[in-house]
Amino acid sequence: MGNRVASDKVISFKLSEDVLDQIDFFVEEGYSRNRSEFVREAIMYKLRKLGYKI
């Protein structure tokens, strides 16, 4: 899932320092390769929970 393809778009948004600290913790623990992958996986998880077919 972490590979970018030509159709991928870049977005930017703000997160609190506390949220970033939590993301960094899970990245350091090996749950994701980096912040971007963690956020992508979280978005995909939420979309699947809402019933979107991805």
C-alpha distance matrix in Angstrom:
0.0 3.8 5.7 8.2 10.2 13.8 13.6 11.6 14.4 15.4 17.0 19.2 20.8 23.0 22.5 25.3 25.8 25.7 22.3 21.0 22.9 21.2 17.7 19.0 20.5 17.4 15.5 18.7 18.8 15.5 13.5 10.8 11.1 12.4 13.5 11.1 8.0 10.6 11.7 8.5 8.1 11.8 12.0 9.9 12.1 15.1 14.6 14.4 17.5 19.2 18.9 16.5 15.0 11.3
3.8 0.0 3.8 6.4 9.5 13.1 13.4 10.8 13.1 13.4 15.3 17.1 18.9 21.0 20.6 23.4 23.6 23.9 20.6 18.9 20.8 19.6 15.9 16.6 18.6 15.9 13.5 16.5 17.3 14.1 12.7 9.3 8.5 9.4 10.8 8.3 5.7 9.1 10.4 7.9 8.6 12.2 12.6 11.6 13.9 16.6 16.5 17.0 19.8 21.4 21.6 19.2 18.1 14.4
5.7 3.8 0.0 3.8 6.5 10.1 11.3 9.4 12.3 13.2 15.8 18.1 20.5 23.0 23.1 26.1 26.3 27.0 23.8 21.8 23.9 23.0 19.2 19.7 21.9 19.5 16.8 19.5 20.6 17.3 16.3 12.8 11.3 12.1 13.6 10.7 9.1 12.7 13.5 10.8 12.0 15.5 15.3 14.1 16.9 19.4 18.8 19.3 22.4 23.7 23.5 20.7 19.2 15.4
8.2 6.4 3.8 0.0 3.8 6.9 8.1 6.1 9.0 10.1 13.2 15.9 18.7 21.6 22.3 25.6 26.1 27.2 24.0 22.0 24.5 24.0 20.2 20.8 23.5 21.3 18.6 21.6 23.0 20.0 18.8 15.2 13.7 13.5 14.2 10.8 10.3 13.9 13.8 11.0 13.2 16.3 15.3 14.6 17.9 19.8 18.8 19.9 23.1 23.8 23.7 20.6 19.4 15.7
10.2 9.5 6.5 3.8 0.0 3.8 5.5 5.5 9.0 11.3 14.6 17.8 20.8 23.9 25.1 28.5 29.3 30.4 27.1 25.3 28.0 27.4 23.6 24.5 27.1 24.9 22.3 25.3 26.6 23.5 22.2 18.7 17.3 17.2 17.8 14.2 13.7 17.2 16.7 13.6 15.7 18.7 17.2 16.1 19.6 21.3 19.6 20.7 24.1 24.4 23.9 20.5 19.0 15.5
13.8 13.1 10.1 6.9 3.8 0.0 3.8 5.6 8.3 11.0 14.5 17.9 21.2 24.5 26.2 29.8 30.7 32.2 29.0 27.2 30.1 29.8 26.1 27.0 29.8 27.8 25.2 28.2 29.8 26.8 25.5 22.0 20.5 20.0 20.1 16.5 16.6 20.0 19.0 16.0 18.6 21.2 19.2 18.4 22.2 23.4 21.4 22.9 26.3 26.1 25.6 22.0 20.7 17.5
13.6 13.4 11.3 8.1 5.5 3.8 0.0 3.8 6.4 9.9 12.9 16.5 19.5 23.1 24.8 28.5 29.9 31.2 27.8 26.4 29.6 29.0 25.4 26.8 29.6 27.5 25.3 28.6 29.9 27.1 25.4 22.0 21.2 20.4 20.0 16.2 16.3 19.3 17.7 14.6 17.2 19.4 16.9 16.1 20.0 20.7 18.5 20.2 23.5 23.0 22.5 18.8 17.8 14.9
11.6 10.8 9.4 6.1 5.5 5.6 3.8 0.0 3.8 6.8 9.7 13.2 16.2 19.6 21.1 24.8 26.1 27.4 24.1 22.6 25.7 25.2 21.7 23.0 25.9 23.9 21.8 25.1 26.6 24.0 22.2 18.8 18.0 16.9 16.2 12.4 12.9 15.8 14.1 11.2 14.2 16.3 14.0 13.8 17.5 18.3 16.6 18.6 21.7 21.4 21.5 18.0 17.5 14.3
14.4 13.1 12.3 9.0 9.0 8.3 6.4 3.8 0.0 3.8 6.5 10.1 13.3 16.9 18.9 22.6 24.2 25.8 22.6 21.2 24.6 24.5 21.1 22.6 25.7 24.2 22.1 25.5 27.2 25.1 23.2 19.8 19.2 17.3 16.0 12.3 13.7 16.1 13.8 11.7 15.2 16.5 14.0 14.7 18.4 18.5 17.0 19.6 22.3 21.6 22.2 18.9 19.1 16.3
15.4 13.4 13.2 10.1 11.3 11.0 9.9 6.8 3.8 0.0 3.8 6.9 10.4 13.8 15.9 19.6 20.9 22.9 20.0 18.3 21.8 22.0 18.8 20.0 23.3 22.2 20.2 23.3 25.4 23.6 22.1 18.7 17.8 15.4 13.6 10.3 12.7 14.8 12.3 11.2 15.0 15.9 13.9 15.4 18.7 18.7 18.0 20.8 23.1 22.7 23.8 20.8 21.4 18.6
17.0 15.3 15.8 13.2 14.6 14.5 12.9 9.7 6.5 3.8 0.0 3.8 6.9 10.5 12.9 16.6 18.4 20.4 17.5 16.3 20.0 20.3 17.4 19.0 22.3 21.5 19.9 23.2 25.2 23.9 22.1 19.0 18.7 15.9 13.3 10.5 13.2 14.4 11.3 11.0 14.7 14.7 12.6 14.9 17.9 17.2 16.8 20.0 21.8 21.1 22.8 20.2 21.4 19.0
19.2 17.1 18.1 15.9 17.8 17.9 16.5 13.2 10.1 6.9 3.8 0.0 3.8 7.1 9.9 13.4 15.2 17.5 15.1 13.8 17.5 18.3 15.8 17.2 20.7 20.4 19.1 22.0 24.3 23.5 21.9 19.1 18.9 15.6 12.5 10.7 13.9 14.4 11.3 12.3 15.8 15.2 13.7 16.6 19.0 18.2 18.5 21.8 23.0 22.6 24.7 22.5 24.1 21.7
20.8 18.9 20.5 18.7 20.8 21.2 19.5 16.2 13.3 10.4 6.9 3.8 0.0 3.8 6.7 10.3 12.7 14.8 12.5 11.9 15.6 16.4 14.5 16.3 19.5 19.5 18.8 21.7 23.8 23.5 21.7 19.4 19.7 16.4 12.8 11.8 14.9 14.4 11.1 12.9 16.0 14.5 13.2 16.7 18.5 17.1 18.0 21.4 22.0 21.5 24.1 22.4 24.5 22.5
23.0 21.0 23.0 21.6 23.9 24.5 23.1 19.6 16.9 13.8 10.5 7.1 3.8 0.0 3.8 6.8 9.4 11.7 10.0 9.7 13.3 14.4 13.3 15.0 18.0 18.6 18.3 20.8 23.0 23.3 21.7 19.8 20.3 16.8 13.1 13.2 16.3 15.1 12.2 14.9 17.4 15.5 15.0 18.7 19.8 18.4 19.9 23.2 23.3 23.1 26.0 24.7 27.0 25.1
22.5 20.6 23.1 22.3 25.1 26.2 24.8 21.1 18.9 15.9 12.9 9.9 6.7 3.8 0.0 3.8 6.5 8.1 6.3 6.6 10.0 10.9 10.3 12.3 14.8 15.6 15.9 18.2 20.1 20.8 19.2 17.8 18.9 15.5 11.8 12.7 15.4 13.4 11.0 14.3 16.2 13.9 14.2 17.9 18.4 17.2 19.4 22.3 22.0 22.3 25.4 24.5 26.8 25.0
25.3 23.4 26.1 25.6 28.5 29.8 28.5 24.8 22.6 19.6 16.6 13.4 10.3 6.8 3.8 0.0 3.8 5.3 5.3 6.4 8.6 10.1 10.8 12.3 14.3 15.8 16.6 18.3 20.2 21.5 20.2 19.4 20.5 17.3 13.8 15.5 18.0 15.6 13.8 17.4 18.7 16.2 17.1 20.8 20.7 19.5 22.1 24.8 24.1 24.6 27.9 27.4 29.7 28.1
25.8 23.6 26.3 26.1 29.3 30.7 29.9 26.1 24.2 20.9 18.4 15.2 12.7 9.4 6.5 3.8 0.0 3.8 5.5 5.0 6.0 8.7 9.8 10.2 12.1 14.4 15.0 16.1 18.2 19.9 19.2 18.6 19.4 16.2 13.1 15.6 18.0 15.6 14.7 18.5 19.6 17.5 19.0 22.4 22.3 21.6 24.4 26.8 26.2 27.1 30.3 29.8 31.8 29.9
25.7 23.9 27.0 27.2 30.4 32.2 31.2 27.4 25.8 22.9 20.4 17.5 14.8 11.7 8.1 5.3 3.8 0.0 3.8 5.5 5.0 6.4 8.8 9.8 10.6 12.7 14.3 15.3 16.7 18.8 17.8 17.9 19.4 16.7 13.8 16.5 18.2 15.3 14.7 18.5 18.9 16.5 18.5 21.8 21.0 20.4 23.5 25.5 24.5 25.8 29.0 28.9 31.0 29.4
22.3 20.6 23.8 24.0 27.1 29.0 27.8 24.1 22.6 20.0 17.5 15.1 12.5 10.0 6.3 5.3 5.5 3.8 0.0 3.8 5.4 5.1 6.3 8.6 9.8 10.9 12.4 14.2 15.4 16.9 15.4 15.2 16.9 14.3 11.1 13.4 15.0 11.9 11.0 14.8 15.3 12.8 14.7 18.0 17.3 16.7 19.8 21.9 21.1 22.3 25.5 25.2 27.3 25.6
21.0 18.9 21.8 22.0 25.3 27.2 26.4 22.6 21.2 18.3 16.3 13.8 11.9 9.7 6.6 6.4 5.0 5.5 3.8 0.0 3.8 5.4 5.0 6.0 8.5 9.9 10.3 12.0 14.1 15.3 14.4 13.6 14.6 11.5 8.4 11.2 13.2 10.7 10.3 14.1 15.0 13.3 15.3 18.4 18.3 18.3 21.0 23.1 22.9 24.2 27.0 26.4 28.0 25.9
22.9 20.8 23.9 24.5 28.0 30.1 29.6 25.7 24.6 21.8 20.0 17.5 15.6 13.3 10.0 8.6 6.0 5.0 5.4 3.8 0.0 3.8 5.5 5.0 6.1 8.8 9.8 10.4 12.3 14.4 14.0 14.0 15.1 12.6 10.4 13.8 15.2 12.5 13.0 16.8 17.0 15.5 18.0 20.8 20.2 20.5 23.5 25.2 24.8 26.5 29.3 28.9 30.4 28.3
21.2 19.6 23.0 24.0 27.4 29.8 29.0 25.2 24.5 22.0 20.3 18.3 16.4 14.4 10.9 10.1 8.7 6.4 5.1 5.4 3.8 0.0 3.8 5.4 5.0 6.4 8.7 9.9 10.6 12.7 11.6 12.2 14.2 12.3 10.3 13.5 14.0 10.7 11.6 15.2 14.7 12.9 15.9 18.4 17.3 17.7 21.0 22.3 21.7 23.7 26.4 26.4 27.8 25.9
17.7 15.9 19.2 20.2 23.6 26.1 25.4 21.7 21.1 18.8 17.4 15.8 14.5 13.3 10.3 10.8 9.8 8.8 6.3 5.0 5.5 3.8 0.0 3.8 5.4 5.3 6.2 8.6 9.9 10.8 9.4 9.1 10.9 8.8 6.6 9.7 10.3 7.2 8.3 11.8 11.7 10.5 13.4 15.7 15.2 16.1 19.0 20.3 20.3 22.3 24.7 24.2 25.4 23.2
19.0 16.6 19.7 20.8 24.5 27.0 26.8 23.0 22.6 20.0 19.0 17.2 16.3 15.0 12.3 12.3 10.2 9.8 8.6 6.0 5.0 5.4 3.8 0.0 3.8 5.5 5.0 6.0 8.5 9.9 9.9 9.5 10.2 8.0 6.8 10.6 11.4 9.2 10.9 14.2 14.2 13.8 16.6 18.7 18.5 19.6 22.4 23.6 23.8 25.9 28.2 27.5 28.4 25.9
20.5 18.6 21.9 23.5 27.1 29.8 29.6 25.9 25.7 23.3 22.3 20.7 19.5 18.0 14.8 14.3 12.1 10.6 9.8 8.5 6.1 5.0 5.4 3.8 0.0 3.8 5.5 5.1 6.2 8.8 9.0 10.1 11.5 10.5 10.0 13.6 13.6 10.9 13.2 16.3 15.5 14.8 18.1 20.0 19.0 20.4 23.4 24.2 24.1 26.5 28.8 28.5 29.4 27.1
17.4 15.9 19.5 21.3 24.9 27.8 27.5 23.9 24.2 22.2 21.5 20.4 19.5 18.6 15.6 15.8 14.4 12.7 10.9 9.9 8.8 6.4 5.3 5.5 3.8 0.0 3.8 5.4 4.9 6.4 5.5 7.0 9.4 9.2 9.1 12.2 11.2 8.4 11.2 13.8 12.4 12.1 15.7 17.0 15.9 17.7 20.7 21.1 21.1 23.8 25.8 25.5 26.2 23.9
15.5 13.5 16.8 18.6 22.3 25.2 25.3 21.8 22.1 20.2 19.9 19.1 18.8 18.3 15.9 16.6 15.0 14.3 12.4 10.3 9.8 8.7 6.2 5.0 5.5 3.8 0.0 3.8 5.3 5.1 5.4 5.0 6.1 5.7 6.8 9.9 9.1 7.3 10.6 12.8 12.0 12.7 15.8 17.0 16.7 18.8 21.2 21.8 22.5 25.0 26.7 25.9 26.2 23.5
18.7 16.5 19.5 21.6 25.3 28.2 28.6 25.1 25.5 23.3 23.2 22.0 21.7 20.8 18.2 18.3 16.1 15.3 14.2 12.0 10.4 9.9 8.6 6.0 5.1 5.4 3.8 0.0 3.8 5.3 7.6 8.1 8.3 8.4 9.8 13.2 12.6 11.1 14.3 16.6 15.7 16.3 19.6 20.7 20.2 22.3 24.9 25.4 25.9 28.5 30.3 29.6 29.9 27.1
18.8 17.3 20.6 23.0 26.6 29.8 29.9 26.6 27.2 25.4 25.2 24.3 23.8 23.0 20.1 20.2 18.2 16.7 15.4 14.1 12.3 10.6 9.9 8.5 6.2 4.9 5.3 3.8 0.0 3.8 5.8 8.1 9.5 10.6 12.1 15.1 13.7 11.8 15.2 17.2 15.6 16.1 19.7 20.4 19.3 21.7 24.4 24.4 24.6 27.6 29.2 28.9 29.1 26.6
15.5 14.1 17.3 20.0 23.5 26.8 27.1 24.0 25.1 23.6 23.9 23.5 23.5 23.3 20.8 21.5 19.9 18.8 16.9 15.3 14.4 12.7 10.8 9.9 8.8 6.4 5.1 5.3 3.8 0.0 3.8 5.4 6.6 8.9 11.1 13.5 11.4 10.3 14.0 15.3 13.6 14.9 18.3 18.5 17.8 20.6 22.9 22.7 23.4 26.4 27.7 27.0 26.8 24.1
13.5 12.7 16.3 18.8 22.2 25.5 25.4 22.2 23.2 22.1 22.1 21.9 21.7 21.7 19.2 20.2 19.2 17.8 15.4 14.4 14.0 11.6 9.4 9.9 9.0 5.5 5.4 7.6 5.8 3.8 0.0 3.8 7.0 8.8 10.2 12.1 9.6 7.8 11.4 12.6 10.3 11.5 15.0 15.0 14.1 16.9 19.3 19.0 19.6 22.7 23.9 23.4 23.4 20.8
10.8 9.3 12.8 15.2 18.7 22.0 22.0 18.8 19.8 18.7 19.0 19.1 19.4 19.8 17.8 19.4 18.6 17.9 15.2 13.6 14.0 12.2 9.1 9.5 10.1 7.0 5.0 8.1 8.1 5.4 3.8 0.0 3.8 5.6 7.4 8.7 6.1 5.4 9.2 10.0 8.6 10.5 13.5 13.6 13.7 16.4 18.4 18.5 19.7 22.4 23.5 22.5 22.3 19.3
11.1 8.5 11.3 13.7 17.3 20.5 21.2 18.0 19.2 17.8 18.7 18.9 19.7 20.3 18.9 20.5 19.4 19.4 16.9 14.6 15.1 14.2 10.9 10.2 11.5 9.4 6.1 8.3 9.5 6.6 7.0 3.8 0.0 3.8 7.3 8.3 6.4 7.5 10.8 11.3 10.9 13.3 15.6 15.9 16.6 19.3 20.8 21.2 22.8 25.2 26.2 24.7 24.2 21.0
12.4 9.4 12.1 13.5 17.2 20.0 20.4 16.9 17.3 15.4 15.9 15.6 16.4 16.8 15.5 17.3 16.2 16.7 14.3 11.5 12.6 12.3 8.8 8.0 10.5 9.2 5.7 8.4 10.6 8.9 8.8 5.6 3.8 0.0 3.8 5.6 5.5 6.3 8.8 10.1 10.8 12.5 14.5 15.6 16.6 18.7 20.3 21.3 22.8 24.8 26.2 24.6 24.6 21.5
13.5 10.8 13.6 14.2 17.8 20.1 20.0 16.2 16.0 13.6 13.3 12.5 12.8 13.1 11.8 13.8 13.1 13.8 11.1 8.4 10.4 10.3 6.6 6.8 10.0 9.1 6.8 9.8 12.1 11.1 10.2 7.4 7.3 3.8 0.0 3.8 5.5 5.1 6.2 8.6 9.9 10.6 12.4 14.3 15.3 16.6 18.5 20.0 21.2 22.8 24.7 23.2 23.7 20.8
11.1 8.3 10.7 10.8 14.2 16.5 16.2 12.4 12.3 10.3 10.5 10.7 11.8 13.2 12.7 15.5 15.6 16.5 13.4 11.2 13.8 13.5 9.7 10.6 13.6 12.2 9.9 13.2 15.1 13.5 12.1 8.7 8.3 5.6 3.8 0.0 3.8 5.4 5.2 6.1 8.6 9.9 10.6 12.3 14.2 15.5 16.6 18.4 20.0 21.3 22.8 20.9 21.3 18.1
8.0 5.7 9.1 10.3 13.7 16.6 16.3 12.9 13.7 12.7 13.2 13.9 14.9 16.3 15.4 18.0 18.0 18.2 15.0 13.2 15.2 14.0 10.3 11.4 13.6 11.2 9.1 12.6 13.7 11.4 9.6 6.1 6.4 5.5 5.5 3.8 0.0 3.8 5.5 5.0 6.1 8.5 9.9 10.5 12.1 14.2 15.3 16.4 18.3 20.0 21.2 19.3 19.3 16.1
10.6 9.1 12.7 13.9 17.2 20.0 19.3 15.8 16.1 14.8 14.4 14.4 14.4 15.1 13.4 15.6 15.6 15.3 11.9 10.7 12.5 10.7 7.2 9.2 10.9 8.4 7.3 11.1 11.8 10.3 7.8 5.4 7.5 6.3 5.1 5.4 3.8 0.0 3.8 5.5 5.2 6.2 8.7 10.0 10.5 12.4 14.4 15.4 16.6 18.6 20.2 19.0 19.5 16.8
11.7 10.4 13.5 13.8 16.7 19.0 17.7 14.1 13.8 12.3 11.3 11.3 11.1 12.2 11.0 13.8 14.7 14.7 11.0 10.3 13.0 11.6 8.3 10.9 13.2 11.2 10.6 14.3 15.2 14.0 11.4 9.2 10.8 8.8 6.2 5.2 5.5 3.8 0.0 3.8 5.4 5.0 6.2 8.6 9.8 10.6 12.3 14.3 15.4 16.7 18.7 17.2 18.3 15.7
8.5 7.9 10.8 11.0 13.6 16.0 14.6 11.2 11.7 11.2 11.0 12.3 12.9 14.9 14.3 17.4 18.5 18.5 14.8 14.1 16.8 15.2 11.8 14.2 16.3 13.8 12.8 16.6 17.2 15.3 12.6 10.0 11.3 10.1 8.6 6.1 5.0 5.5 3.8 0.0 3.8 5.5 5.2 6.2 8.6 10.0 10.6 12.3 14.3 15.5 16.8 14.8 15.3 12.4
8.1 8.6 12.0 13.2 15.7 18.6 17.2 14.2 15.2 15.0 14.7 15.8 16.0 17.4 16.2 18.7 19.6 18.9 15.3 15.0 17.0 14.7 11.7 14.2 15.5 12.4 12.0 15.7 15.6 13.6 10.3 8.6 10.9 10.8 9.9 8.6 6.1 5.2 5.4 3.8 0.0 3.8 5.4 5.1 6.1 8.6 9.9 10.5 12.3 14.3 15.4 14.1 14.3 11.7
11.8 12.2 15.5 16.3 18.7 21.2 19.4 16.3 16.5 15.9 14.7 15.2 14.5 15.5 13.9 16.2 17.5 16.5 12.8 13.3 15.5 12.9 10.5 13.8 14.8 12.1 12.7 16.3 16.1 14.9 11.5 10.5 13.3 12.5 10.6 9.9 8.5 6.2 5.0 5.5 3.8 0.0 3.8 5.5 5.1 6.3 8.7 10.0 10.6 12.5 14.5 13.8 15.0 13.1
12.0 12.6 15.3 15.3 17.2 19.2 16.9 14.0 14.0 13.9 12.6 13.7 13.2 15.0 14.2 17.1 19.0 18.5 14.7 15.3 18.0 15.9 13.4 16.6 18.1 15.7 15.8 19.6 19.7 18.3 15.0 13.5 15.6 14.5 12.4 10.6 9.9 8.7 6.2 5.2 5.4 3.8 0.0 3.8 5.4 5.2 6.2 8.6 9.9 10.7 12.6 11.2 12.8 11.0
9.9 11.6 14.1 14.6 16.1 18.4 16.1 13.8 14.7 15.4 14.9 16.6 16.7 18.7 17.9 20.8 22.4 21.8 18.0 18.4 20.8 18.4 15.7 18.7 20.0 17.0 17.0 20.7 20.4 18.5 15.0 13.6 15.9 15.6 14.3 12.3 10.5 10.0 8.6 6.2 5.1 5.5 3.8 0.0 3.8 5.5 5.1 6.2 8.6 9.9 10.7 9.1 9.7 7.7
12.1 13.9 16.9 17.9 19.6 22.2 20.0 17.5 18.4 18.7 17.9 19.0 18.5 19.8 18.4 20.7 22.3 21.0 17.3 18.3 20.2 17.3 15.2 18.5 19.0 15.9 16.7 20.2 19.3 17.8 14.1 13.7 16.6 16.6 15.3 14.2 12.1 10.5 9.8 8.6 6.1 5.1 5.4 3.8 0.0 3.8 5.5 5.2 6.3 8.8 10.0 9.8 10.8 9.7
15.1 16.6 19.4 19.8 21.3 23.4 20.7 18.3 18.5 18.7 17.2 18.2 17.1 18.4 17.2 19.5 21.6 20.4 16.7 18.3 20.5 17.7 16.1 19.6 20.4 17.7 18.8 22.3 21.7 20.6 16.9 16.4 19.3 18.7 16.6 15.5 14.2 12.4 10.6 10.0 8.6 6.3 5.2 5.5 3.8 0.0 3.8 5.4 5.1 6.3 8.8 8.9 11.2 10.9
14.6 16.5 18.8 18.8 19.6 21.4 18.5 16.6 17.0 18.0 16.8 18.5 18.0 19.9 19.4 22.1 24.4 23.5 19.8 21.0 23.5 21.0 19.0 22.4 23.4 20.7 21.2 24.9 24.4 22.9 19.3 18.4 20.8 20.3 18.5 16.6 15.3 14.4 12.3 10.6 9.9 8.7 6.2 5.1 5.5 3.8 0.0 3.8 5.4 5.1 6.5 5.4 8.0 8.0
14.4 17.0 19.3 19.9 20.7 22.9 20.2 18.6 19.6 20.8 20.0 21.8 21.4 23.2 22.3 24.8 26.8 25.5 21.9 23.1 25.2 22.3 20.3 23.6 24.2 21.1 21.8 25.4 24.4 22.7 19.0 18.5 21.2 21.3 20.0 18.4 16.4 15.4 14.3 12.3 10.5 10.0 8.6 6.2 5.2 5.4 3.8 0.0 3.8 5.3 5.1 5.1 6.4 7.0
17.5 19.8 22.4 23.1 24.1 26.3 23.5 21.7 22.3 23.1 21.8 23.0 22.0 23.3 22.0 24.1 26.2 24.5 21.1 22.9 24.8 21.7 20.3 23.8 24.1 21.1 22.5 25.9 24.6 23.4 19.6 19.7 22.8 22.8 21.2 20.0 18.3 16.6 15.4 14.3 12.3 10.6 9.9 8.6 6.3 5.1 5.4 3.8 0.0 3.8 5.4 7.4 9.6 10.8
19.2 21.4 23.7 23.8 24.4 26.1 23.0 21.4 21.6 22.7 21.1 22.6 21.5 23.1 22.3 24.6 27.1 25.8 22.3 24.2 26.5 23.7 22.3 25.9 26.5 23.8 25.0 28.5 27.6 26.4 22.7 22.4 25.2 24.8 22.8 21.3 20.0 18.6 16.7 15.5 14.3 12.5 10.7 9.9 8.8 6.3 5.1 5.3 3.8 0.0 3.8 5.9 9.2 11.0
18.9 21.6 23.5 23.7 23.9 25.6 22.5 21.5 22.2 23.8 22.8 24.7 24.1 26.0 25.4 27.9 30.3 29.0 25.5 27.0 29.3 26.4 24.7 28.2 28.8 25.8 26.7 30.3 29.2 27.7 23.9 23.5 26.2 26.2 24.7 22.8 21.2 20.2 18.7 16.8 15.4 14.5 12.6 10.7 10.0 8.8 6.5 5.1 5.4 3.8 0.0 3.8 6.4 9.2
16.5 19.2 20.7 20.6 20.5 22.0 18.8 18.0 18.9 20.8 20.2 22.5 22.4 24.7 24.5 27.4 29.8 28.9 25.2 26.4 28.9 26.4 24.2 27.5 28.5 25.5 25.9 29.6 28.9 27.0 23.4 22.5 24.7 24.6 23.2 20.9 19.3 19.0 17.2 14.8 14.1 13.8 11.2 9.1 9.8 8.9 5.4 5.1 7.4 5.9 3.8 0.0 3.8 6.2
15.0 18.1 19.2 19.4 19.0 20.7 17.8 17.5 19.1 21.4 21.4 24.1 24.5 27.0 26.8 29.7 31.8 31.0 27.3 28.0 30.4 27.8 25.4 28.4 29.4 26.2 26.2 29.9 29.1 26.8 23.4 22.3 24.2 24.6 23.7 21.3 19.3 19.5 18.3 15.3 14.3 15.0 12.8 9.7 10.8 11.2 8.0 6.4 9.6 9.2 6.4 3.8 0.0 3.8
11.3 14.4 15.4 15.7 15.5 17.5 14.9 14.3 16.3 18.6 19.0 21.7 22.5 25.1 25.0 28.1 29.9 29.4 25.6 25.9 28.3 25.9 23.2 25.9 27.1 23.9 23.5 27.1 26.6 24.1 20.8 19.3 21.0 21.5 20.8 18.1 16.1 16.8 15.7 12.4 11.7 13.1 11.0 7.7 9.7 10.9 8.0 7.0 10.8 11.0 9.2 6.2 3.8 0.0
